[in-house]
């Protein structure tokens, strides 16, 4: 995914012009909910076939699942094309994680405000 498309996707998501589901369809991103250890909320995997798979822990609340999904979606669109892969736990203080958190929180906040 080139920078122009990536920037366009992120802007459309933040403006709520498209849904995360539409992004997934357009860019071969697949969402899976699986039971995994409580210490892992979610992760994204890039397959040999060029597809992103976002795995979210089924033990999380629906709100938490949405937030971590959006966090991982940001990694798939923004970070992984640059670095290929990111492996690690306890990276929550790094700029990559802070940016993904800010993106997910902003989308979750705007969707909550739309409901209210």
Biopython code that builds the backbone (N, CA, C, O; Angstrom):
import numpy as np
from Bio.PDB.StructureBuilder import StructureBuilder

atoms = [
    (1, "UNK", "N", (0.853, -1.164, 0.000)),
    (1, "UNK", "CA", (0.000, 0.000, 0.000)),
    (1, "UNK", "C", (0.905, 1.235, 0.000)),
    (1, "UNK", "O", (1.754, 1.379, 0.880)),
    (2, "UNK", "N", (0.730, 2.120, -0.973)),
    (2, "UNK", "CA", (1.588, 3.289, -1.031)),
    (2, "UNK", "C", (1.123, 4.369, -0.052)),
    (2, "UNK", "O", (0.009, 4.323, 0.470)),
    (3, "UNK", "N", (2.005, 5.338, 0.180)),
    (3, "UNK", "CA", (1.750, 6.383, 1.179)),
    (3, "UNK", "C", (0.489, 7.179, 0.864)),
    (3, "UNK", "O", (-0.258, 7.529, 1.778)),
    (4, "UNK", "N", (0.241, 7.469, -0.392)),
    (4, "UNK", "CA", (-0.939, 8.249, -0.768)),
    (4, "UNK", "C", (-2.225, 7.509, -0.388)),
    (4, "UNK", "O", (-3.143, 8.107, 0.172)),
    (5, "UNK", "N", (-2.291, 6.217, -0.692)),
    (5, "UNK", "CA", (-3.477, 5.436, -0.336)),
    (5, "UNK", "C", (-3.629, 5.318, 1.176)),
    (5, "UNK", "O", (-4.731, 5.446, 1.709)),
    (6, "UNK", "N", (-2.522, 5.075, 1.855)),
    (6, "UNK", "CA", (-2.547, 4.941, 3.303)),
    (6, "UNK", "C", (-3.060, 6.221, 3.954)),
    (6, "UNK", "O", (-3.937, 6.176, 4.817)),
    (7, "UNK", "N", (-2.510, 7.363, 3.538)),
    (7, "UNK", "CA", (-2.946, 8.641, 4.095)),
    (7, "UNK", "C", (-4.421, 8.886, 3.815)),
    (7, "UNK", "O", (-5.143, 9.399, 4.671)),
    (8, "UNK", "N", (-4.864, 8.525, 2.632)),
    (8, "UNK", "CA", (-6.269, 8.696, 2.268)),
    (8, "UNK", "C", (-7.171, 7.832, 3.157)),
    (8, "UNK", "O", (-8.214, 8.291, 3.621)),
    (9, "UNK", "N", (-6.766, 6.594, 3.389)),
    (9, "UNK", "CA", (-7.552, 5.690, 4.235)),
    (9, "UNK", "C", (-7.675, 6.246, 5.647)),
    (9, "UNK", "O", (-8.769, 6.304, 6.207)),
    (10, "UNK", "N", (-6.544, 6.654, 6.217)),
    (10, "UNK", "CA", (-6.577, 7.155, 7.589)),
    (10, "UNK", "C", (-7.441, 8.405, 7.702)),
    (10, "UNK", "O", (-8.184, 8.556, 8.672)),
    (11, "UNK", "N", (-7.352, 9.301, 6.726)),
    (11, "UNK", "CA", (-8.185, 10.508, 6.746)),
    (11, "UNK", "C", (-9.663, 10.160, 6.622)),
    (11, "UNK", "O", (-10.498, 10.740, 7.317)),
    (12, "UNK", "N", (-9.993, 9.215, 5.740)),
    (12, "UNK", "CA", (-11.389, 8.808, 5.588)),
    (12, "UNK", "C", (-11.927, 8.140, 6.846)),
    (12, "UNK", "O", (-13.075, 8.368, 7.230)),
    (13, "UNK", "N", (-11.106, 7.320, 7.486)),
    (13, "UNK", "CA", (-11.532, 6.688, 8.730)),
    (13, "UNK", "C", (-11.766, 7.728, 9.819)),
    (13, "UNK", "O", (-12.774, 7.683, 10.525)),
    (14, "UNK", "N", (-10.842, 8.653, 9.948)),
    (14, "UNK", "CA", (-10.984, 9.678, 10.982)),
    (14, "UNK", "C", (-12.157, 10.615, 10.714)),
    (14, "UNK", "O", (-12.765, 11.129, 11.653)),
    (15, "UNK", "N", (-12.480, 10.841, 9.445)),
    (15, "UNK", "CA", (-13.628, 11.698, 9.118)),
    (15, "UNK", "C", (-14.930, 10.913, 9.111)),
    (15, "UNK", "O", (-16.008, 11.474, 8.920)),
    (16, "UNK", "N", (-14.813, 9.575, 9.327)),
    (16, "UNK", "CA", (-15.952, 8.668, 9.330)),
    (16, "UNK", "C", (-16.660, 8.602, 7.984)),
    (16, "UNK", "O", (-17.861, 8.339, 7.921)),
    (17, "UNK", "N", (-15.915, 8.840, 6.906)),
    (17, "UNK", "CA", (-16.464, 8.716, 5.558)),
    (17, "UNK", "C", (-16.534, 7.256, 5.115)),
    (17, "UNK", "O", (-17.334, 6.901, 4.250)),
    (18, "UNK", "N", (-15.694, 6.418, 5.713)),
    (18, "UNK", "CA", (-15.728, 4.980, 5.446)),
    (18, "UNK", "C", (-15.632, 4.250, 6.782)),
    (18, "UNK", "O", (-15.200, 4.811, 7.789)),
    (19, "UNK", "N", (-16.038, 3.009, 6.764)),
    (19, "UNK", "CA", (-15.987, 2.204, 7.982)),
    (19, "UNK", "C", (-14.730, 1.333, 7.983)),
    (19, "UNK", "O", (-14.136, 1.099, 6.931)),
    (20, "UNK", "N", (-14.326, 0.855, 9.160)),
    (20, "UNK", "CA", (-13.195, -0.077, 9.182)),
    (20, "UNK", "C", (-13.443, -1.314, 8.312)),
    (20, "UNK", "O", (-12.509, -1.852, 7.718)),
    (21, "UNK", "N", (-14.674, -1.754, 8.238)),
    (21, "UNK", "CA", (-15.004, -2.922, 7.422)),
    (21, "UNK", "C", (-14.735, -2.653, 5.939)),
    (21, "UNK", "O", (-14.264, -3.540, 5.227)),
    (22, "UNK", "N", (-15.028, -1.446, 5.475)),
    (22, "UNK", "CA", (-14.761, -1.093, 4.075)),
    (22, "UNK", "C", (-13.256, -1.069, 3.794)),
    (22, "UNK", "O", (-12.814, -1.462, 2.714)),
    (23, "UNK", "N", (-12.478, -0.606, 4.768)),
    (23, "UNK", "CA", (-11.025, -0.618, 4.612)),
    (23, "UNK", "C", (-10.531, -2.054, 4.489)),
    (23, "UNK", "O", (-9.686, -2.361, 3.648)),
    (24, "UNK", "N", (-11.065, -2.927, 5.332)),
    (24, "UNK", "CA", (-10.648, -4.319, 5.302)),
    (24, "UNK", "C", (-10.937, -4.963, 3.955)),
    (24, "UNK", "O", (-10.091, -5.676, 3.417)),
    (25, "UNK", "N", (-12.109, -4.723, 3.410)),
    (25, "UNK", "CA", (-12.460, -5.297, 2.112)),
    (25, "UNK", "C", (-11.548, -4.783, 1.009)),
    (25, "UNK", "O", (-11.112, -5.547, 0.147)),
    (26, "UNK", "N", (-11.266, -3.509, 1.040)),
    (26, "UNK", "CA", (-10.473, -2.900, -0.017)),
    (26, "UNK", "C", (-9.004, -3.318, 0.014)),
    (26, "UNK", "O", (-8.352, -3.356, -1.029)),
    (27, "UNK", "N", (-8.482, -3.628, 1.186)),
    (27, "UNK", "CA", (-7.041, -3.861, 1.318)),
    (27, "UNK", "C", (-6.676, -5.247, 1.837)),
    (27, "UNK", "O", (-5.599, -5.431, 2.405)),
    (28, "UNK", "N", (-7.558, -6.220, 1.646)),
    (28, "UNK", "CA", (-7.241, -7.598, 2.020)),
    (28, "UNK", "C", (-6.799, -7.718, 3.474)),
    (28, "UNK", "O", (-5.764, -8.314, 3.770)),
    (29, "UNK", "N", (-7.584, -7.154, 4.367)),
    (29, "UNK", "CA", (-7.325, -7.269, 5.793)),
    (29, "UNK", "C", (-8.432, -8.140, 6.373)),
    (29, "UNK", "O", (-9.617, -7.883, 6.157)),
    (30, "UNK", "N", (-8.037, -9.165, 7.105)),
    (30, "UNK", "CA", (-9.004, -10.111, 7.643)),
    (30, "UNK", "C", (-9.023, -10.039, 9.169)),
    (30, "UNK", "O", (-7.980, -9.941, 9.814)),
    (31, "UNK", "N", (-10.206, -10.089, 9.718)),
    (31, "UNK", "CA", (-10.430, -9.956, 11.157)),
    (31, "UNK", "C", (-10.784, -11.318, 11.742)),
    (31, "UNK", "O", (-11.652, -12.022, 11.225)),
    (32, "UNK", "N", (-10.109, -11.677, 12.817)),
    (32, "UNK", "CA", (-10.370, -12.952, 13.493)),
    (32, "UNK", "C", (-10.506, -12.682, 14.990)),
    (32, "UNK", "O", (-9.729, -11.918, 15.562)),
    (33, "UNK", "N", (-11.484, -13.305, 15.613)),
    (33, "UNK", "CA", (-11.598, -13.236, 17.068)),
    (33, "UNK", "C", (-11.314, -14.631, 17.609)),
    (33, "UNK", "O", (-11.994, -15.598, 17.268)),
    (34, "UNK", "N", (-10.290, -14.712, 18.464)),
    (34, "UNK", "CA", (-9.843, -16.004, 18.977)),
    (34, "UNK", "C", (-9.578, -15.904, 20.479)),
    (34, "UNK", "O", (-9.247, -14.832, 20.987)),
    (35, "UNK", "N", (-9.727, -17.022, 21.185)),
    (35, "UNK", "CA", (-9.355, -17.014, 22.603)),
    (35, "UNK", "C", (-7.843, -17.168, 22.739)),
    (35, "UNK", "O", (-7.280, -18.197, 22.367)),
    (36, "UNK", "N", (-7.201, -16.151, 23.268)),
    (36, "UNK", "CA", (-5.753, -16.195, 23.492)),
    (36, "UNK", "C", (-5.474, -15.765, 24.926)),
    (36, "UNK", "O", (-6.375, -15.307, 25.629)),
    (37, "UNK", "N", (-4.248, -15.908, 25.350)),
    (37, "UNK", "CA", (-3.872, -15.595, 26.723)),
    (37, "UNK", "C", (-4.276, -14.160, 27.074)),
    (37, "UNK", "O", (-4.201, -13.261, 26.235)),
    (38, "UNK", "N", (-4.694, -13.963, 28.292)),
    (38, "UNK", "CA", (-5.174, -12.651, 28.745)),
    (38, "UNK", "C", (-4.122, -11.548, 28.621)),
    (38, "UNK", "O", (-4.472, -10.369, 28.574)),
    (39, "UNK", "N", (-2.867, -11.905, 28.566)),
    (39, "UNK", "CA", (-1.817, -10.893, 28.448)),
    (39, "UNK", "C", (-1.711, -10.318, 27.034)),
    (39, "UNK", "O", (-1.008, -9.330, 26.818)),
    (40, "UNK", "N", (-2.404, -10.930, 26.073)),
    (40, "UNK", "CA", (-2.367, -10.469, 24.679)),
    (40, "UNK", "C", (-3.766, -10.006, 24.283)),
    (40, "UNK", "O", (-4.701, -10.806, 24.230)),
    (41, "UNK", "N", (-3.903, -8.718, 24.008)),
    (41, "UNK", "CA", (-5.206, -8.180, 23.600)),
    (41, "UNK", "C", (-5.464, -8.462, 22.120)),
    (41, "UNK", "O", (-6.568, -8.855, 21.742)),
    (42, "UNK", "N", (-4.443, -8.261, 21.286)),
    (42, "UNK", "CA", (-4.603, -8.449, 19.848)),
    (42, "UNK", "C", (-3.233, -8.377, 19.185)),
    (42, "UNK", "O", (-2.253, -7.939, 19.787)),
    (43, "UNK", "N", (-3.190, -8.816, 17.933)),
    (43, "UNK", "CA", (-1.972, -8.674, 17.147)),
    (43, "UNK", "C", (-2.334, -8.736, 15.670)),
    (43, "UNK", "O", (-3.408, -9.207, 15.295)),
    (44, "UNK", "N", (-1.416, -8.251, 14.841)),
    (44, "UNK", "CA", (-1.611, -8.289, 13.399)),
    (44, "UNK", "C", (-0.498, -9.127, 12.785)),
    (44, "UNK", "O", (0.653, -9.082, 13.220)),
    (45, "UNK", "N", (-0.868, -9.887, 11.772)),
    (45, "UNK", "CA", (0.063, -10.787, 11.088)),
    (45, "UNK", "C", (-0.038, -10.534, 9.591)),
    (45, "UNK", "O", (-1.141, -10.421, 9.055)),
    (46, "UNK", "N", (1.094, -10.445, 8.914)),
    (46, "UNK", "CA", (1.142, -10.273, 7.468)),
    (46, "UNK", "C", (1.536, -11.609, 6.849)),
    (46, "UNK", "O", (2.636, -12.104, 7.095)),
    (47, "UNK", "N", (0.654, -12.191, 6.054)),
    (47, "UNK", "CA", (0.886, -13.532, 5.517)),
    (47, "UNK", "C", (1.750, -13.508, 4.254)),
    (47, "UNK", "O", (1.973, -12.457, 3.652)),
    (48, "UNK", "N", (2.227, -14.689, 3.873)),
    (48, "UNK", "CA", (3.017, -14.825, 2.651)),
    (48, "UNK", "C", (2.199, -14.485, 1.408)),
    (48, "UNK", "O", (2.755, -14.168, 0.356)),
    (49, "UNK", "N", (0.876, -14.553, 1.538)),
    (49, "UNK", "CA", (-0.002, -14.221, 0.415)),
    (49, "UNK", "C", (-0.279, -12.725, 0.317)),
    (49, "UNK", "O", (-1.058, -12.295, -0.534)),
    (50, "UNK", "N", (0.353, -11.925, 1.183)),
    (50, "UNK", "CA", (0.183, -10.482, 1.127)),
    (50, "UNK", "C", (-1.089, -9.971, 1.789)),
    (50, "UNK", "O", (-1.602, -8.909, 1.437)),
    (51, "UNK", "N", (-1.587, -10.730, 2.742)),
    (51, "UNK", "CA", (-2.813, -10.333, 3.447)),
    (51, "UNK", "C", (-2.500, -10.069, 4.910)),
    (51, "UNK", "O", (-1.678, -10.745, 5.529)),
    (52, "UNK", "N", (-3.178, -9.072, 5.437)),
    (52, "UNK", "CA", (-3.066, -8.782, 6.856)),
    (52, "UNK", "C", (-4.177, -9.520, 7.592)),
    (52, "UNK", "O", (-5.325, -9.539, 7.146)),
    (53, "UNK", "N", (-3.831, -10.117, 8.706)),
    (53, "UNK", "CA", (-4.802, -10.800, 9.563)),
    (53, "UNK", "C", (-4.712, -10.155, 10.939)),
    (53, "UNK", "O", (-3.649, -10.132, 11.559)),
    (54, "UNK", "N", (-5.830, -9.636, 11.404)),
    (54, "UNK", "CA", (-5.884, -9.030, 12.734)),
    (54, "UNK", "C", (-6.592, -10.012, 13.656)),
    (54, "UNK", "O", (-7.744, -10.379, 13.425)),
    (55, "UNK", "N", (-5.893, -10.429, 14.698)),
    (55, "UNK", "CA", (-6.422, -11.367, 15.679)),
    (55, "UNK", "C", (-6.730, -10.606, 16.961)),
    (55, "UNK", "O", (-5.876, -9.906, 17.505)),
    (56, "UNK", "N", (-7.968, -10.753, 17.434)),
    (56, "UNK", "CA", (-8.418, -10.046, 18.631)),
    (56, "UNK", "C", (-8.878, -11.075, 19.661)),
    (56, "UNK", "O", (-9.548, -12.049, 19.319)),
    (57, "UNK", "N", (-8.519, -10.856, 20.907)),
    (57, "UNK", "CA", (-8.845, -11.760, 21.997)),
    (57, "UNK", "C", (-10.346, -11.733, 22.294)),
    (57, "UNK", "O", (-10.911, -10.673, 22.561)),
    (58, "UNK", "N", (-10.985, -12.897, 22.248)),
    (58, "UNK", "CA", (-12.433, -12.994, 22.501)),
    (58, "UNK", "C", (-12.784, -12.719, 23.955)),
    (58, "UNK", "O", (-13.947, -12.468, 24.269)),
    (59, "UNK", "N", (-11.811, -12.762, 24.837)),
    (59, "UNK", "CA", (-12.094, -12.545, 26.255)),
    (59, "UNK", "C", (-12.250, -11.069, 26.614)),
    (59, "UNK", "O", (-12.595, -10.748, 27.751)),
    (60, "UNK", "N", (-12.006, -10.181, 25.678)),
    (60, "UNK", "CA", (-12.175, -8.745, 25.923)),
    (60, "UNK", "C", (-13.640, -8.351, 25.786)),
    (60, "UNK", "O", (-14.422, -9.046, 25.137)),
    (61, "UNK", "N", (-14.003, -7.240, 26.397)),
    (61, "UNK", "CA", (-15.361, -6.713, 26.237)),
    (61, "UNK", "C", (-15.541, -6.257, 24.792)),
    (61, "UNK", "O", (-14.550, -6.028, 24.098)),
    (62, "UNK", "N", (-16.787, -6.119, 24.320)),
    (62, "UNK", "CA", (-17.000, -5.633, 22.946)),
    (62, "UNK", "C", (-16.332, -4.282, 22.686)),
    (62, "UNK", "O", (-15.782, -4.064, 21.607)),
    (63, "UNK", "N", (-16.374, -3.390, 23.647)),
    (63, "UNK", "CA", (-15.745, -2.071, 23.475)),
    (63, "UNK", "C", (-14.228, -2.200, 23.360)),
    (63, "UNK", "O", (-13.600, -1.561, 22.516)),
    (64, "UNK", "N", (-13.657, -3.033, 24.217)),
    (64, "UNK", "CA", (-12.202, -3.232, 24.168)),
    (64, "UNK", "C", (-11.790, -3.922, 22.873)),
    (64, "UNK", "O", (-10.754, -3.586, 22.300)),
    (65, "UNK", "N", (-12.592, -4.886, 22.403)),
    (65, "UNK", "CA", (-12.273, -5.559, 21.129)),
    (65, "UNK", "C", (-12.248, -4.556, 19.987)),
    (65, "UNK", "O", (-11.361, -4.608, 19.136)),
    (66, "UNK", "N", (-13.219, -3.639, 19.959)),
    (66, "UNK", "CA", (-13.252, -2.628, 18.895)),
    (66, "UNK", "C", (-12.017, -1.732, 18.968)),
    (66, "UNK", "O", (-11.395, -1.442, 17.947)),
    (67, "UNK", "N", (-11.668, -1.297, 20.169)),
    (67, "UNK", "CA", (-10.522, -0.403, 20.309)),
    (67, "UNK", "C", (-9.217, -1.082, 19.905)),
    (67, "UNK", "O", (-8.407, -0.484, 19.196)),
    (68, "UNK", "N", (-9.001, -2.324, 20.347)),
    (68, "UNK", "CA", (-7.748, -2.993, 19.979)),
    (68, "UNK", "C", (-7.743, -3.358, 18.495)),
    (68, "UNK", "O", (-6.686, -3.371, 17.865)),
    (69, "UNK", "N", (-8.924, -3.655, 17.932)),
    (69, "UNK", "CA", (-8.984, -3.905, 16.487)),
    (69, "UNK", "C", (-8.536, -2.654, 15.721)),
    (69, "UNK", "O", (-7.716, -2.753, 14.808)),
    (70, "UNK", "N", (-9.059, -1.497, 16.080)),
    (70, "UNK", "CA", (-8.680, -0.256, 15.393)),
    (70, "UNK", "C", (-7.196, 0.045, 15.597)),
    (70, "UNK", "O", (-6.529, 0.537, 14.686)),
    (71, "UNK", "N", (-6.689, -0.245, 16.769)),
    (71, "UNK", "CA", (-5.257, -0.077, 17.052)),
    (71, "UNK", "C", (-4.436, -0.932, 16.086)),
    (71, "UNK", "O", (-3.473, -0.451, 15.488)),
    (72, "UNK", "N", (-4.818, -2.192, 15.938)),
    (72, "UNK", "CA", (-4.092, -3.094, 15.039)),
    (72, "UNK", "C", (-4.294, -2.720, 13.571)),
    (72, "UNK", "O", (-3.383, -2.880, 12.759)),
    (73, "UNK", "N", (-5.472, -2.229, 13.231)),
    (73, "UNK", "CA", (-5.728, -1.758, 11.863)),
    (73, "UNK", "C", (-4.767, -0.625, 11.518)),
    (73, "UNK", "O", (-4.248, -0.563, 10.403)),
    (74, "UNK", "N", (-4.532, 0.265, 12.469)),
    (74, "UNK", "CA", (-3.568, 1.350, 12.263)),
    (74, "UNK", "C", (-2.183, 0.763, 11.974)),
    (74, "UNK", "O", (-1.494, 1.219, 11.061)),
    (75, "UNK", "N", (-1.778, -0.240, 12.745)),
    (75, "UNK", "CA", (-0.474, -0.871, 12.487)),
    (75, "UNK", "C", (-0.421, -1.459, 11.074)),
    (75, "UNK", "O", (0.588, -1.316, 10.383)),
    (76, "UNK", "N", (-1.492, -2.113, 10.646)),
    (76, "UNK", "CA", (-1.509, -2.734, 9.317)),
    (76, "UNK", "C", (-1.388, -1.690, 8.214)),
    (76, "UNK", "O", (-0.708, -1.915, 7.213)),
    (77, "UNK", "N", (-2.041, -0.561, 8.397)),
    (77, "UNK", "CA", (-2.051, 0.476, 7.359)),
    (77, "UNK", "C", (-0.821, 1.378, 7.451)),
    (77, "UNK", "O", (-0.253, 1.750, 6.424)),
    (78, "UNK", "N", (-0.411, 1.728, 8.647)),
    (78, "UNK", "CA", (0.638, 2.729, 8.840)),
    (78, "UNK", "C", (2.031, 2.134, 9.060)),
    (78, "UNK", "O", (2.986, 2.536, 8.395)),
    (79, "UNK", "N", (2.151, 1.207, 9.965)),
    (79, "UNK", "CA", (3.479, 0.784, 10.414)),
    (79, "UNK", "C", (4.071, -0.400, 9.661)),
    (79, "UNK", "O", (5.239, -0.365, 9.274)),
    (80, "UNK", "N", (3.290, -1.432, 9.452)),
    (80, "UNK", "CA", (3.845, -2.657, 8.881)),
    (80, "UNK", "C", (4.386, -2.490, 7.460)),
    (80, "UNK", "O", (5.388, -3.121, 7.123)),
    (81, "UNK", "N", (3.762, -1.665, 6.617)),
    (81, "UNK", "CA", (4.378, -1.480, 5.289)),
    (81, "UNK", "C", (5.778, -0.863, 5.364)),
    (81, "UNK", "O", (6.592, -1.072, 4.464)),
    (82, "UNK", "N", (6.063, -0.112, 6.421)),
    (82, "UNK", "CA", (7.372, 0.532, 6.563)),
    (82, "UNK", "C", (8.433, -0.419, 7.101)),
    (82, "UNK", "O", (9.568, -0.424, 6.623)),
    (83, "UNK", "N", (8.065, -1.221, 8.092)),
    (83, "UNK", "CA", (9.074, -2.012, 8.785)),
    (83, "UNK", "C", (8.986, -3.509, 8.524)),
    (83, "UNK", "O", (9.863, -4.260, 8.950)),
    (84, "UNK", "N", (7.945, -3.952, 7.834)),
    (84, "UNK", "CA", (7.814, -5.370, 7.527)),
    (84, "UNK", "C", (7.148, -6.154, 8.631)),
    (84, "UNK", "O", (6.142, -6.824, 8.401)),
    (85, "UNK", "N", (7.686, -6.080, 9.804)),
    (85, "UNK", "CA", (7.053, -6.733, 10.938)),
    (85, "UNK", "C", (7.507, -6.056, 12.218)),
    (85, "UNK", "O", (8.562, -5.427, 12.282)),
    (86, "UNK", "N", (6.681, -6.208, 13.219)),
    (86, "UNK", "CA", (6.994, -5.699, 14.550)),
    (86, "UNK", "C", (6.736, -6.857, 15.495)),
    (86, "UNK", "O", (5.637, -7.410, 15.521)),
    (87, "UNK", "N", (7.711, -7.211, 16.245)),
    (87, "UNK", "CA", (7.541, -8.310, 17.178)),
    (87, "UNK", "C", (7.881, -7.804, 18.558)),
    (87, "UNK", "O", (8.967, -7.277, 18.797)),
    (88, "UNK", "N", (6.952, -7.969, 19.445)),
    (88, "UNK", "CA", (7.282, -7.593, 20.809)),
    (88, "UNK", "C", (6.066, -7.387, 21.670)),
    (88, "UNK", "O", (4.963, -7.096, 21.206)),
    (89, "UNK", "N", (6.319, -7.550, 22.919)),
    (89, "UNK", "CA", (5.340, -7.238, 23.940)),
    (89, "UNK", "C", (5.946, -6.095, 24.749)),
    (89, "UNK", "O", (7.144, -5.831, 24.648)),
    (90, "UNK", "N", (5.162, -5.448, 25.514)),
    (90, "UNK", "CA", (5.649, -4.357, 26.367)),
    (90, "UNK", "C", (6.230, -3.197, 25.556)),
    (90, "UNK", "O", (7.180, -2.545, 25.990)),
    (91, "UNK", "N", (5.669, -2.949, 24.402)),
    (91, "UNK", "CA", (6.122, -1.817, 23.584)),
    (91, "UNK", "C", (5.194, -0.610, 23.725)),
    (91, "UNK", "O", (5.268, 0.327, 22.930)),
    (92, "UNK", "N", (4.333, -0.632, 24.723)),
    (92, "UNK", "CA", (3.278, 0.369, 24.825)),
    (92, "UNK", "C", (3.780, 1.791, 25.003)),
    (92, "UNK", "O", (3.003, 2.731, 24.834)),
    (93, "UNK", "N", (5.026, 1.979, 25.332)),
    (93, "UNK", "CA", (5.547, 3.339, 25.507)),
    (93, "UNK", "C", (6.227, 3.885, 24.250)),
    (93, "UNK", "O", (6.653, 5.040, 24.233)),
    (94, "UNK", "N", (6.333, 3.072, 23.207)),
    (94, "UNK", "CA", (7.028, 3.501, 22.002)),
    (94, "UNK", "C", (6.127, 4.398, 21.151)),
    (94, "UNK", "O", (4.904, 4.327, 21.264)),
    (95, "UNK", "N", (6.718, 5.235, 20.306)),
    (95, "UNK", "CA", (5.901, 6.097, 19.437)),
    (95, "UNK", "C", (4.931, 5.319, 18.550)),
    (95, "UNK", "O", (3.807, 5.765, 18.319)),
    (96, "UNK", "N", (5.360, 4.161, 18.054)),
    (96, "UNK", "CA", (4.471, 3.360, 17.200)),
    (96, "UNK", "C", (3.199, 2.997, 17.960)),
    (96, "UNK", "O", (2.097, 3.119, 17.424)),
    (97, "UNK", "N", (3.346, 2.555, 19.196)),
    (97, "UNK", "CA", (2.183, 2.165, 19.991)),
    (97, "UNK", "C", (1.348, 3.370, 20.413)),
    (97, "UNK", "O", (0.119, 3.302, 20.418)),
    (98, "UNK", "N", (1.998, 4.455, 20.763)),
    (98, "UNK", "CA", (1.258, 5.661, 21.159)),
    (98, "UNK", "C", (0.430, 6.190, 19.996)),
    (98, "UNK", "O", (-0.712, 6.604, 20.196)),
    (99, "UNK", "N", (0.980, 6.186, 18.787)),
    (99, "UNK", "CA", (0.238, 6.656, 17.612)),
    (99, "UNK", "C", (-0.958, 5.753, 17.313)),
    (99, "UNK", "O", (-2.043, 6.241, 16.997)),
    (100, "UNK", "N", (-0.761, 4.444, 17.412)),
    (100, "UNK", "CA", (-1.866, 3.510, 17.174)),
    (100, "UNK", "C", (-2.954, 3.681, 18.236)),
    (100, "UNK", "O", (-4.143, 3.633, 17.921)),
    (101, "UNK", "N", (-2.552, 3.878, 19.485)),
    (101, "UNK", "CA", (-3.531, 4.126, 20.553)),
    (101, "UNK", "C", (-4.329, 5.395, 20.293)),
    (101, "UNK", "O", (-5.553, 5.400, 20.421)),
    (102, "UNK", "N", (-3.639, 6.466, 19.928)),
    (102, "UNK", "CA", (-4.325, 7.741, 19.680)),
    (102, "UNK", "C", (-5.338, 7.605, 18.542)),
    (102, "UNK", "O", (-6.444, 8.140, 18.624)),
    (103, "UNK", "N", (-4.964, 6.900, 17.498)),
    (103, "UNK", "CA", (-5.860, 6.669, 16.370)),
    (103, "UNK", "C", (-7.100, 5.909, 16.812)),
    (103, "UNK", "O", (-8.221, 6.318, 16.509)),
    (104, "UNK", "N", (-6.907, 4.801, 17.530)),
    (104, "UNK", "CA", (-8.030, 3.969, 17.978)),
    (104, "UNK", "C", (-8.927, 4.734, 18.940)),
    (104, "UNK", "O", (-10.151, 4.660, 18.838)),
    (105, "UNK", "N", (-8.332, 5.461, 19.864)),
    (105, "UNK", "CA", (-9.125, 6.221, 20.836)),
    (105, "UNK", "C", (-9.948, 7.293, 20.141)),
    (105, "UNK", "O", (-11.112, 7.502, 20.481)),
    (106, "UNK", "N", (-9.355, 7.969, 19.174)),
    (106, "UNK", "CA", (-10.082, 9.015, 18.454)),
    (106, "UNK", "C", (-11.282, 8.429, 17.707)),
    (106, "UNK", "O", (-12.371, 9.003, 17.744)),
    (107, "UNK", "N", (-11.096, 7.301, 17.034)),
    (107, "UNK", "CA", (-12.217, 6.674, 16.319)),
    (107, "UNK", "C", (-13.283, 6.163, 17.282)),
    (107, "UNK", "O", (-14.477, 6.311, 17.019)),
    (108, "UNK", "N", (-12.867, 5.567, 18.384)),
    (108, "UNK", "CA", (-13.840, 5.063, 19.360)),
    (108, "UNK", "C", (-14.605, 6.210, 19.995)),
    (108, "UNK", "O", (-15.816, 6.113, 20.192)),
    (109, "UNK", "N", (-13.921, 7.286, 20.315)),
    (109, "UNK", "CA", (-14.572, 8.449, 20.916)),
    (109, "UNK", "C", (-15.591, 9.049, 19.947)),
    (109, "UNK", "O", (-16.708, 9.372, 20.353)),
    (110, "UNK", "N", (-15.227, 9.201, 18.685)),
    (110, "UNK", "CA", (-16.155, 9.804, 17.721)),
    (110, "UNK", "C", (-17.370, 8.895, 17.477)),
    (110, "UNK", "O", (-18.480, 9.385, 17.269)),
    (111, "UNK", "N", (-17.156, 7.580, 17.502)),
    (111, "UNK", "CA", (-18.304, 6.692, 17.316)),
    (111, "UNK", "C", (-19.221, 6.705, 18.542)),
    (111, "UNK", "O", (-20.439, 6.593, 18.397)),
    (112, "UNK", "N", (-18.658, 6.839, 19.744)),
    (112, "UNK", "CA", (-19.489, 6.946, 20.962)),
    (112, "UNK", "C", (-20.296, 8.239, 20.940)),
    (112, "UNK", "O", (-21.469, 8.248, 21.314)),
    (113, "UNK", "N", (-19.667, 9.337, 20.500)),
    (113, "UNK", "CA", (-20.361, 10.634, 20.440)),
    (113, "UNK", "C", (-21.493, 10.579, 19.425)),
    (113, "UNK", "O", (-22.531, 11.208, 19.630)),
    (114, "UNK", "N", (-21.315, 9.841, 18.335)),
    (114, "UNK", "CA", (-22.363, 9.739, 17.322)),
    (114, "UNK", "C", (-23.569, 8.987, 17.872)),
    (114, "UNK", "O", (-24.706, 9.276, 17.498)),
    (115, "UNK", "N", (-23.327, 8.027, 18.755)),
    (115, "UNK", "CA", (-24.415, 7.237, 19.353)),
    (115, "UNK", "C", (-25.196, 8.093, 20.351)),
    (115, "UNK", "O", (-26.421, 7.990, 20.431)),
    (116, "UNK", "N", (-24.498, 8.932, 21.106)),
    (116, "UNK", "CA", (-25.137, 9.747, 22.137)),
    (116, "UNK", "C", (-25.873, 10.865, 21.515)),
    (116, "UNK", "O", (-26.483, 11.670, 22.219)),
]
sb = StructureBuilder()
sb.init_structure("model")
sb.init_model(0)
sb.init_chain("A")
sb.init_seg("    ")
for serial, (resi, resn, name, xyz) in enumerate(atoms, 1):
    if name == "N":
        sb.init_residue(resn, " ", resi, " ")
    sb.init_atom(name, np.array(xyz, "f"), 0.0, 1.0, " ", f" {name:<3s}", serial, name[0])
structure = sb.get_structure()
